[in-house]
Amino acid sequence: MDHLAMQAEAVTKRRFSPYLSLAALGLAILLITFPFEIIRANAAEIQAPGTYLIYFLLSFVLLTALFTGVSLFLPARVVKLLAIVLASYAISIIIADYFFPLDIGPLETGSEQATASLQGQLWQLAIFAVGAGLLYIIPEHLIGSAAAVFTAVLVASNALTTFPALQDRESSIAATAAPANTSSHGFNIYQLIFDSYYGPWFEFARHELGMDEGTFAGFTHYIDAKSNYWNTDSSFPSFLSGTTYALPMKVSAWEKQARRDSLITDLNTYGYRTSAYALYSRGGLLTNVADFRNEISGSADFPLVVDFVLLRTAPPIARPAMMRKGRGAGSILAELIFDRPSGDMRVYESYRQFVDYLAEEPRRPATGNYTLFHSYPPHPPYILDRHGNLENSTYEEQLLLATSMMKQFIEVLKETGRYDNSLIILMSDHGDTAPGSFSYRDQPMRYFIKMSTAKASEIAAVDLRRMNGRLLEARYSPLMLIKPPAGCGDPHGPLRVKEGLVQLKDLRRFINAIVKDPKAACEYPAASSVLISHGLVPLSEDGKRKQVDELRNRRISQYLIDEHLEWHILEDTEFEY
């Protein structure tokens, strides 16, 4: 009896072991904190974000229960060791990502090489070792109480901040109908945006695909165009509204202002019918257009969400390949089970949408119509070749695909007789980090910043994504090709390449001017300088506060690109445009 009583007492103690709370804390970090952060950042691109949150909550509960059950059959020391390893690993991931940020934000490539670097891995190993040592020597009663409190706070805070945010998003993207087409304007406006197209590579792409200057007859390539933002979510409201975000205004307030007063509202006032094609809403900026298509199916399904959770919870050395290809264990497993492409399929879905749009264009109005099309190619992941076929690809191949899409679009307009008398804008929202060491026809790479090595190094020191100065220039160099309507230049003239600083923010002003008087606004307005606050993106409230503090402490500088395309670091200026 004594032996049985001792066993029962041992089981009871193990059942309520403080290390079970420690294991629950580790699981909460891995299955609540990271998934909720990823879903919050990408809610606009996920079919059922609320459902996925429930999945992860249930996974946390089930795995915690499973660990508790298994611990009943394991020695106490083994339970202690497993709990310490699990919690230390989760904590080391959080701390390592703070010092070597993964930039998981929107589902795109970030500075994954930073966390996957040897330095990042050694840091995580050191943090893990120190954390495990401390957890091993801390008294059990303190471990249990502290872990239980932290676990409850993590779960509650993530749930309370994420679910309301998703509800707010759903209520903010309800589309409203645009006015009927009562426009008296005799031309259409087409604005095609190719995400992450590095502008100076257009000439390379055109020659690689065998396109002569007549393919883009009447167009002007503004080869020195600059975007005002690093990322799509900030660039869109900037060039659609003609305004830039300035602290201390909230990003949400800026976006609401952009929706109330934008290029879309201008064109509606002029009587244009406005329509947009995109996989999702771009922060609500396209919600007041007719025929808006929220076709997000396949854009970021649950296997992909699992991939990105695994990415955040995997050792840094395992991250780069998953980030580049947009698919990991979750997507590969889903492909085997469902026999269909899985993972980050936005590029594929966007290309399919483009093909459908081309078939529909001849049936759309021939005059008084504004169409915006947002295309993912050449944005990563690289899963399409230059012909649109699914395969392991490269940035260069998808850039060639995007250029081929431009040609297909132009051919449709020529076949329908709309080409000559249309305002056509082929552009990107920002450039790209231009991977590789490409140079066209043995010319120096245009994305090299014209500044001293010391200046470039100084930029690298303050860049949130740890990109050096040359890559920084590439990211702010978008494509900008414009063909004005008939009466403003020769629609059959050769493609022009025009040097000189221009910025995306002036797009609204240019389109308004050409709608009012096509003959008076043939050239895109030149810019004497472009101001950039690098790294400023619409993040969480904590993220925005952190960026405000960094700006005030001059840990992040403003940059100015002057008319000679030289970069300057403005360290002592106040943050305002």
C-alpha positions in Angstrom: 0.0 0.0 0.0 2.8 2.4 0.9 4.4 1.7 -2.5 1.1 2.5 -4.3 0.6 5.6 -2.3 4.0 6.8 -3.1 3.4 6.2 -6.8 0.0 8.1 -6.6 1.7 11.0 -4.8 4.4 11.1 -7.4 1.9 11.2 -10.3 -0.1 13.9 -8.5 3.0 16.1 -8.1 4.0 15.5 -11.7 0.5 16.3 -12.9 0.8 19.7 -11.3 4.5 20.2 -12.0 5.4 23.8 -12.4 7.3 22.8 -15.6 4.0 22.0 -17.3 3.3 25.8 -17.1 6.7 26.4 -18.5 6.0 24.1 -21.4 2.7 25.8 -22.0 4.6 29.1 -22.2 6.8 27.8 -24.9 3.9 26.5 -26.8 2.0 29.8 -26.5 5.0 31.6 -28.0 5.3 29.2 -30.9 1.5 28.6 -31.6 -0.1 31.9 -30.5 2.3 34.8 -30.6 3.9 34.0 -34.0 0.8 32.8 -35.9 -1.3 35.6 -34.6 1.3 38.1 -35.6 1.6 36.6 -39.1 -2.2 36.5 -39.6 -2.6 40.1 -38.4 0.0 41.3 -40.9 -1.5 39.4 -43.8 -5.2 39.4 -43.0 -6.1 41.0 -46.3 -4.5 38.2 -48.3 -6.0 35.2 -46.3 -9.4 33.7 -47.1 -10.5 33.0 -43.5 -8.1 34.6 -41.0 -10.5 34.2 -38.0 -10.9 30.5 -38.7 -7.1 30.0 -38.8 -6.7 31.8 -35.5 -9.2 29.3 -34.0 -7.1 26.5 -35.5 -3.9 27.7 -33.7 -5.8 28.2 -30.5 -7.0 24.6 -30.6 -3.5 23.4 -31.5 -2.1 25.2 -28.5 -4.8 23.6 -26.2 -4.3 20.1 -27.7 -0.5 20.1 -27.6 -0.5 21.4 -24.1 -2.9 18.6 -23.1 -0.8 16.1 -25.0 2.4 17.3 -23.2 0.6 17.0 -19.9 -0.6 13.5 -20.6 2.8 12.2 -21.8 4.5 13.7 -18.8 2.5 11.4 -16.5 4.5 8.5 -17.9 7.9 10.2 -17.9 10.4 10.7 -15.1 10.2 14.1 -13.4 13.7 15.1 -14.6 12.8 14.3 -18.2 9.7 16.5 -18.0 11.8 19.3 -16.5 14.4 19.0 -19.3 11.8 18.9 -22.1 9.9 21.9 -20.7 13.1 23.9 -20.3 14.3 23.1 -23.8 10.9 24.0 -25.3 10.6 27.3 -23.4 14.3 28.3 -23.9 14.0 27.7 -27.6 10.8 29.8 -28.0 12.3 32.6 -26.0 15.5 32.5 -27.9 13.6 32.8 -31.2 11.8 36.0 -30.0 15.0 37.6 -28.7 17.1 36.7 -31.8 14.4 38.1 -34.1 14.4 41.3 -32.2 18.1 41.8 -32.7 18.2 40.2 -36.2 14.7 40.9 -37.6 13.1 38.5 -40.0 10.8 41.2 -41.4 8.0 38.7 -41.9 5.4 41.5 -42.3 3.8 41.2 -45.7 4.3 37.8 -47.3 7.4 38.8 -49.2 11.1 38.3 -49.0 12.7 40.3 -46.2 16.1 40.2 -44.5 15.9 36.5 -43.8 19.6 36.3 -44.5 20.1 38.4 -41.3 18.6 35.9 -39.0 20.1 33.0 -41.0 23.6 34.5 -40.9 26.3 32.8 -38.8 26.1 35.7 -36.3 22.3 35.3 -36.0 22.6 31.6 -35.4 25.4 32.0 -32.8 23.3 34.6 -31.0 20.3 32.4 -30.8 22.4 29.5 -29.6 23.9 31.7 -26.9 20.5 33.0 -25.8 19.2 29.5 -25.7 22.0 28.2 -23.6 21.8 31.1 -21.1 18.0 30.9 -20.9 18.1 27.1 -20.3 20.7 27.6 -17.6 18.7 30.2 -15.8 15.4 28.2 -16.0 17.2 25.2 -14.6 18.4 26.9 -11.5 15.3 29.1 -10.8 13.2 27.6 -8.0 10.3 25.5 -9.2 7.6 27.5 -7.4 8.7 30.7 -9.1 8.9 29.0 -12.5 5.4 27.7 -12.3 3.8 31.0 -11.1 5.6 33.2 -13.6 5.1 30.9 -16.5 1.4 30.6 -15.9 1.0 34.3 -15.7 3.0 35.0 -18.9 1.1 32.3 -20.7 -2.3 33.8 -19.8 -1.1 37.3 -20.7 0.2 36.1 -24.1 -3.0 34.2 -25.0 -5.3 37.0 -23.8 -3.4 39.9 -25.3 -3.1 38.2 -28.7 -6.7 37.3 -28.8 -7.9 40.7 -27.7 -5.8 42.6 -30.2 -6.2 40.3 -33.2 -9.9 39.4 -33.4 -11.2 43.0 -33.1 -8.6 44.0 -35.8 -10.0 41.4 -38.2 -13.5 42.6 -37.6 -12.5 46.2 -38.2 -10.9 45.1 -41.5 -14.0 43.3 -42.7 -16.2 46.3 -42.0 -13.8 48.7 -43.8 -13.6 46.9 -47.1 -17.2 46.8 -48.1 -17.2 48.0 -51.7 -19.4 50.9 -52.8 -20.7 51.4 -56.4 -19.1 54.0 -58.5 -21.2 56.5 -60.5 -22.6 55.4 -63.8 -20.5 56.1 -66.9 -21.5 59.7 -67.8 -18.0 60.8 -68.9 -17.7 63.0 -72.0 -14.0 62.2 -72.2 -12.9 60.6 -75.4 -10.2 58.4 -74.0 -9.6 55.6 -71.5 -7.0 55.5 -68.8 -5.1 52.3 -68.0 -2.9 52.0 -65.0 -1.1 48.7 -64.7 1.1 48.2 -61.7 3.7 45.4 -61.7 4.8 44.7 -58.2 8.5 45.0 -57.4 9.5 45.7 -61.0 13.0 47.3 -60.9 12.7 50.0 -63.6 16.2 50.2 -65.1 15.9 46.5 -66.0 13.1 47.2 -68.5 15.6 47.8 -71.4 17.3 44.5 -70.6 13.9 42.7 -70.5 12.7 44.2 -73.8 15.9 43.2 -75.7 15.9 39.7 -74.0 12.3 39.1 -75.4 13.1 40.5 -78.8 10.8 43.5 -78.6 11.7 46.4 -80.8 10.9 50.0 -80.1 7.6 49.7 -82.0 6.2 47.4 -79.4 6.1 50.3 -77.0 5.4 53.0 -79.6 4.5 56.4 -78.2 5.8 55.5 -74.7 8.3 57.4 -72.6 10.4 55.4 -70.2 11.2 57.6 -67.2 14.3 55.6 -66.2 15.2 57.7 -63.1 11.7 57.4 -61.5 11.7 57.1 -57.7 9.1 55.6 -55.4 8.4 57.4 -52.1 8.0 54.2 -50.1 9.7 50.8 -49.8 6.6 48.7 -49.7 3.2 48.4 -51.5 0.9 49.2 -48.5 2.5 52.6 -48.2 3.2 53.3 -51.8 -0.4 52.8 -53.0 -2.0 55.4 -50.8 0.9 57.8 -51.6 0.6 57.8 -55.4 -3.2 57.4 -55.5 -3.7 60.3 -53.1 -0.7 62.4 -53.9 0.2 62.7 -50.2 2.8 61.0 -48.0 2.5 59.8 -44.5 3.9 62.1 -41.9 4.3 61.5 -38.2 2.6 61.9 -35.8 -0.5 61.2 -37.9 -1.7 57.6 -37.5 -1.2 55.4 -40.6 -4.9 54.5 -40.4 -5.9 58.1 -40.5 -3.7 58.8 -43.5 -5.3 55.8 -45.3 -8.8 57.1 -44.5 -7.9 60.5 -45.8 -6.5 58.9 -49.0 -9.7 57.1 -49.5 -11.8 60.3 -49.1 -9.6 62.4 -51.4 -7.8 60.4 -54.1 -7.3 59.9 -57.8 -10.3 57.6 -57.7 -12.6 60.2 -56.3 -11.2 62.8 -58.8 -12.0 60.5 -61.8 -15.5 59.8 -60.4 -16.1 63.5 -60.2 -15.1 63.9 -63.9 -17.6 61.2 -64.7 -15.1 58.4 -65.4 -16.2 54.8 -64.6 -13.5 53.4 -62.4 -12.7 49.7 -62.1 -9.9 47.7 -60.5 -8.5 44.2 -60.7 -6.5 43.0 -57.7 -6.3 39.9 -55.5 -7.2 42.0 -52.5 -8.1 45.5 -51.4 -4.8 47.2 -50.7 -5.9 48.6 -47.4 -9.3 49.7 -48.6 -8.0 52.1 -51.2 -9.8 50.4 -54.0 -13.1 49.9 -52.3 -15.0 52.7 -54.0 -14.6 51.3 -57.5 -17.0 49.3 -59.6 -16.3 45.7 -60.5 -13.8 45.4 -57.7 -12.7 41.8 -57.5 -11.6 40.5 -54.1 -10.3 37.2 -55.6 -8.1 36.0 -52.8 -8.8 32.3 -53.2 -5.4 30.5 -53.4 -3.5 33.6 -52.5 -2.5 32.6 -49.0 -4.2 29.4 -47.9 -3.8 27.6 -44.6 -0.8 25.5 -45.7 1.0 28.8 -46.4 0.2 30.2 -43.0 1.6 27.0 -41.5 4.7 27.5 -43.6 5.3 30.9 -42.2 4.6 29.8 -38.7 7.2 27.1 -39.2 9.5 29.7 -40.7 9.3 31.8 -37.6 9.7 28.9 -35.3 12.4 27.1 -37.3 16.1 27.5 -36.6 17.4 30.5 -38.6 19.5 28.3 -40.9 16.4 26.7 -42.3 14.6 29.9 -43.2 16.1 31.4 -46.5 14.9 28.6 -48.9 11.3 28.8 -47.6 11.3 32.6 -47.9 12.6 32.5 -51.5 10.3 29.8 -52.8 7.2 30.7 -50.8 6.5 27.1 -49.9 7.6 24.8 -47.1 6.5 21.6 -45.4 2.9 22.6 -45.0 2.4 23.4 -48.6 4.3 20.4 -49.9 2.1 18.1 -47.7 -1.0 19.9 -49.0 0.1 19.4 -52.6 0.5 15.6 -52.0 -2.9 15.3 -50.3 -5.0 17.6 -52.6 -3.0 17.2 -55.8 -3.0 20.9 -56.6 -0.5 23.7 -56.3 -0.2 25.1 -52.8 1.8 27.6 -50.9 2.2 31.3 -51.8 0.3 31.2 -55.2 -0.4 34.9 -55.5 1.9 35.3 -58.5 0.1 32.4 -60.2 -3.4 33.6 -59.3 -2.5 37.2 -60.4 -1.3 36.0 -63.8 -4.5 33.9 -64.3 -6.5 37.0 -63.4 -4.6 39.0 -66.0 -5.4 36.5 -68.7 -9.1 36.7 -67.8 -8.9 40.5 -67.9 -7.4 40.6 -71.4 -10.3 38.4 -72.6 -12.8 40.8 -71.1 -11.2 44.1 -72.1 -12.8 44.3 -75.6 -16.2 44.2 -74.0 -15.5 47.1 -71.7 -16.2 50.8 -72.5 -14.0 52.3 -75.2 -14.1 55.8 -73.7 -14.4 57.4 -70.3 -13.2 54.3 -68.4 -10.3 54.1 -65.9 -8.9 50.6 -65.2 -6.3 49.8 -62.5 -4.7 46.4 -62.6 -2.3 45.3 -59.8 -0.1 42.4 -61.0 2.1 40.4 -58.7 4.8 39.4 -61.3 7.7 39.9 -60.8 7.1 39.9 -57.1 8.3 36.8 -55.2 8.0 33.9 -54.7 9.6 33.0 -58.0 7.3 30.2 -59.3 6.6 31.3 -62.9 8.8 31.3 -66.0 8.7 34.0 -68.7 5.9 32.2 -70.4 3.7 31.9 -67.2 4.4 28.2 -66.6 4.6 27.0 -63.0 8.2 26.0 -62.1 11.1 27.0 -59.9 12.0 30.3 -61.3 14.0 33.5 -60.7 13.4 37.2 -60.3 14.7 37.7 -63.8 12.3 35.2 -65.3 9.3 36.8 -63.6 10.5 40.3 -64.7 10.5 38.9 -68.3 7.0 37.5 -67.7 5.8 40.9 -66.5 7.3 42.6 -69.6 5.6 40.0 -71.8 2.3 40.8 -70.0 2.8 44.5 -71.0 3.2 43.5 -74.6 0.0 41.3 -74.5 -1.9 44.1 -73.0 -0.7 46.6 -75.7 -1.6 44.1 -78.5 -5.2 43.8 -77.2 -5.6 47.6 -77.2 -4.2 47.9 -80.7 -6.5 45.1 -81.9 -9.5 46.9 -80.4 -8.5 50.3 -81.8 -8.1 51.8 -78.3 -4.3 52.1 -78.2 -3.8 55.5 -79.9 -6.4 57.4 -77.9 -5.7 56.0 -74.4 -3.6 57.2 -71.5 -1.5 54.1 -70.6 0.7 53.9 -67.5 2.8 50.9 -67.0 4.5 51.1 -63.6 5.5 49.5 -60.4 4.8 50.5 -56.8 8.5 50.2 -55.9 11.7 48.6 -57.2 13.3 45.4 -55.9 16.5 44.5 -54.2 17.7 43.3 -57.5 19.4 40.0 -56.4 22.6 38.9 -58.2 25.3 40.9 -59.8 23.5 41.7 -63.1 24.7 44.4 -65.4 23.3 45.1 -68.9 25.7 45.2 -71.8 28.7 45.6 -69.5 27.4 48.9 -68.2 27.7 49.7 -64.4 24.7 48.6 -62.5 22.4 51.6 -62.4 21.2 50.8 -58.9 24.6 51.7 -57.4 24.2 54.7 -55.3 26.3 57.7 -56.4 27.9 58.3 -53.0 31.1 57.6 -51.2 31.6 54.1 -49.6 31.4 55.8 -46.2 28.0 57.2 -47.0 26.8 53.9 -48.3 28.1 52.2 -45.1 26.3 54.8 -43.0 23.0 54.1 -44.7 23.5 50.4 -44.1 24.0 51.1 -40.4 20.6 52.7 -40.0 18.6 50.6 -42.5 15.9 48.6 -40.7 16.3 45.7 -43.2 20.1 45.8 -43.1 20.3 46.4 -46.9 23.4 48.2 -48.0 23.2 51.5 -49.8 23.3 50.1 -53.3 20.3 47.8 -52.7 18.5 50.6 -51.1 18.7 52.6 -54.3 17.3 49.5 -56.2 14.3 49.3 -53.9 13.3 52.9 -54.6 13.7 52.6 -58.4 10.3 51.6 -59.9 9.2 51.1 -63.5 7.5 54.2 -65.1 6.3 54.0 -68.7 3.7 56.4 -69.9 1.9 56.9 -73.3 -0.4 59.9 -73.4 -3.6 59.9 -75.5 -3.7 61.1 -79.1 -3.0 64.8 -79.5 -0.3 64.7 -77.0 2.7 63.3 -78.8 2.9 60.7 -81.6 1.3 57.4 -80.6 3.3 55.7 -83.3 6.7 57.3 -82.5 9.6 55.3 -81.2 10.0 54.5 -77.5 11.8 57.3 -75.7 14.1 56.9 -72.7 14.0 60.1 -70.6 16.5 60.7 -67.8 15.7 63.1 -64.9 14.2 62.7 -61.4 10.5 62.0 -61.2 8.5 60.5 -58.3 5.4 58.3 -58.0 3.7 60.8 -55.6 3.1 63.2 -58.6 1.0 60.6 -60.5 -2.3 62.0 -59.3 -1.4 65.5 -60.3 -0.3 64.3 -63.7 -3.4 62.3 -64.5 -5.7 65.2 -63.3 -3.8 67.6 -65.6 -4.0 65.4 -68.7 -7.7 64.7 -68.1 -8.4 68.5 -68.0 -6.2 69.2 -71.0 -4.4 66.4 -72.8 -2.4 68.7 -75.0 -1.1 70.7 -72.1 0.3 67.9 -69.9 2.3 65.6 -72.2 5.3 65.2 -69.9 5.3 63.8 -66.4 6.3 66.5 -63.9 10.0 66.6 -63.0 11.0 66.6 -59.4 13.7 68.7 -57.9 14.2 66.2 -55.1 12.6 63.2 -53.4 12.4 62.8 -49.7 12.3 59.3 -48.2 11.9 58.0 -44.7 13.2 54.5 -45.2 11.7 51.7 -43.2 8.5 53.5 -42.4 5.6 51.1 -42.9 2.1 50.8 -41.4 2.7 48.3 -38.6 1.0 47.7 -35.3 0.7 50.5 -32.8 3.7 49.2 -30.9 5.7 49.2 -34.2 4.7 52.7 -35.0 5.6 54.0 -31.5 8.9 52.3 -31.8 9.6 53.9 -35.2 8.6 57.3 -33.8 11.1 56.9 -31.0 13.8 55.8 -33.4 13.2 58.8 -35.6 13.3 61.2 -32.6 16.5 59.6 -31.5 17.9 59.9 -35.0 18.5 56.2 -35.2 16.7 56.4 -38.6 17.5 59.2 -40.9 15.6 60.8 -43.7 17.2 60.5 -47.1 17.0 63.0 -49.9 17.6 62.2 -53.6 18.6 65.4 -55.4 18.1 66.3 -59.0 21.6 64.8 -59.8 20.3 61.5 -58.4 22.7 61.7 -55.5 21.6 60.5 -52.0 22.0 62.6 -48.9 21.4 61.6 -45.3 19.4 64.3 -43.4 20.3 63.5 -39.9 19.1 66.7 -38.2 15.8 67.4 -39.9 12.4 67.1 -38.3 10.3 64.3 -39.7 7.8 65.9 -42.0 7.3 66.2 -45.7 
